[in-house]
């Protein structure tokens, strides 16, 4: 009887513990479901098709997950207008509110970054950052005439005014950032009337704390109250493909790819059938051209680089006593200096890269030229010319009337200006068809 009671008590205790555990799990699940979700992405590169794809895919994932906010931490020297418009269009159409955060301290959002900042639902900056200088430049590296430059500027200025007006930000300053290349610190942007940005935050947690309970107005005029307290932040990283392609868009990397690609194809032309140099060179050139399509490349710079490489190759074939090499080196240096047509340091080539590459190509060209000259100075090893100066021995008496000699394992008819006894060593002085002229060795 006592054992039955003990069993029932144990069963009741287990049921109670199980119910309590179930309730606790349900409470934790409900709390997790109620916890705000914030997606975070970092854009630390040029605004180009790869970074645009990264941003738009982040916004799509946030929409599918029902996130409360997307925070794009931005630091960029600028980029392509078309990629900027693609990001803005996606931000405007996204169901999830978007906050652009220019951070950390010392960062900037220039040119295309300024357009993205004023287009966001929330514009925030960290202390010691700045935005602006959004005057458009021609990405083809060529000078635009005044009419075309004015059209480009007015078109982008109107775009900036539209975005600033819809976001209730300072329209005048937004237009001046484009037309007059004005830039603004975080204090200047916040203190303007109306302001260019919404708030200044030290870091992402501080930004989320300030945004909690804040009412924002979307692009279509709808109002949304943000709930970001104790939010779960999901960091979205670039995929491997996006990281590789974004790295290729770096001016130094693009220049190096162009140099390696040209060198690979040149080696393939010197040694037809080697295959590997040609494949690697072609791949490097294609990646370089992809990068140049996103960078402000000067066409004259590219032509100078190719001309310099051509001169170095011709030095191997043409004896110019070093003049072609000097011209090729100068062409490479000047082409490298003007290759990137941009006043921004981030979009210019580093001399620490240019000089080693030029010196390496010069050393390769000098080495190949030395080998070519040495090969030209070598005596012939085949044909009739190679027999002149070689030795043999007389099989019969040889004189002006003729005779026979053995050389190179062959028997030849030969004549000599002086009589040569049989078995004597002879040296060939001239080859006349199938007849040799010899002398005593």
Buried (B, 14 or more C-beta within 10 A) or exposed (E): EEEEEEEEEEEEEEEEEEEEEEEEEEEEEEEEEEEBBBBBBBBEBBBBBBBBBBBBBBBEBBBEEEBBBBBBBBBBBBBBBEBBBBBBEBBBEBEBBBBBBBBBEEBBBBBBBBBBBBBBBBBBBBBBBBBBBBBBBEBEBEEBEEEEBEEBBBEBBEBBBEBBEBBEBBBEBBBBBBBBBBBBBBEBBBEBEEBBBBBBBBBBEBBBBBBBEBEBBBBEEEEBEBBBEEBEBBEBEBEEEBBEBBEBBBBBBBBBBBBBBBBBBBBBEEEEEEEEBBEBBBBBBEBBBBBBBBBBBBBBBBEBBBBBBBBBBBBBEEEBEEEBBBBBBBBBBBBBBBBBBBEBEBBBBEEEBBEEBBEEBBEBBBEBBEEBEEEEEEEEEEEBEEBBEEEBBBBBBBBEEEBBBBBEEEEBEBBBEEEBEEEBEBBBBEBEEEEBBBBBB
